Amino acid sequence: MIAKLAENQMDHMTVQALNLDEQVAHLLRRAHQRASSLFLSLLGEHQLTPTQFFAMARLHERGQLSQNRLGRLAAMDPATIQGVIRRLEERGYIQRNPDANDRRRMVLTLTSSGTSLVDQLLGHAEGVSEAILEPLSTDERDLFVGLLKRLT
């Protein structure tokens, strides 16, 4: 009886282990790990994390933004964007200034060194996307990116 229960538990564990490789969350996590690794291998010499780069790229794209708005545009929660902004400000890439219309609110802008760095890295960022999508055909890339957009 005990041997049969142990055998059933082992069968159940095997099924669970096999199903893990089909779990969407697990596959997305692995894809994210691969993307982050490729990002760091191509852009890591500048000691920027993907989240830091994307925050800077949004400021480059949109200009002056509140921290809250930047966080929403960069898909970061308030705690994450706060830490990202603090580190980028410490490195001299982002500047905080009081909002001219509401002194309680701070607005963020890229400094000249932040702008220069983003200008330098934008082309490399395209290379990261190419490296991530490299295993896929052109049609698969278009489909994959379209499906990711629908999920986000």
Residue pairs with C-beta under 8 A, 6 or more apart in sequence:
20 26
21 27
34 132
35 50
35 128
35 132
36 50
38 128
38 131
38 132
39 50
39 53
39 128
40 49
40 50
42 124
42 127
42 128
42 131
43 53
43 121
43 124
43 125
43 128
46 117
46 121
48 56
48 117
48 121
49 84
51 74
51 76
51 80
51 84
52 84
52 87
52 88
53 118
53 121
53 125
54 74
55 70
55 74
55 76
55 81
55 84
55 85
55 88
55 94
56 88
56 93
56 94
56 110
56 114
56 117
56 118
57 118
57 122
57 125
58 65
58 70
58 73
58 74
59 65
59 70
59 94
59 108
59 109
59 110
59 114
59 118
60 110
60 114
60 115
60 118
60 119
60 122
62 73
63 109
64 107
64 108
64 109
65 73
65 107
65 108
66 99
66 105
66 106
66 107
66 108
67 81
67 82
67 85
67 96
67 106
67 108
68 78
70 81
70 85
70 108
71 77
71 78
71 80
71 81
74 81
75 152
76 84
85 94
85 96
85 108
88 94
88 114
89 95
89 96
92 111
92 113
92 114
93 110
93 111
93 113
93 114
93 117
94 108
94 109
94 110
94 111
94 114
95 108
95 109
95 110
95 111
96 106
96 107
96 108
97 106
97 107
97 109
98 105
98 106
98 107
99 105
99 106
99 107
110 118
133 141
133 144
133 145
136 144
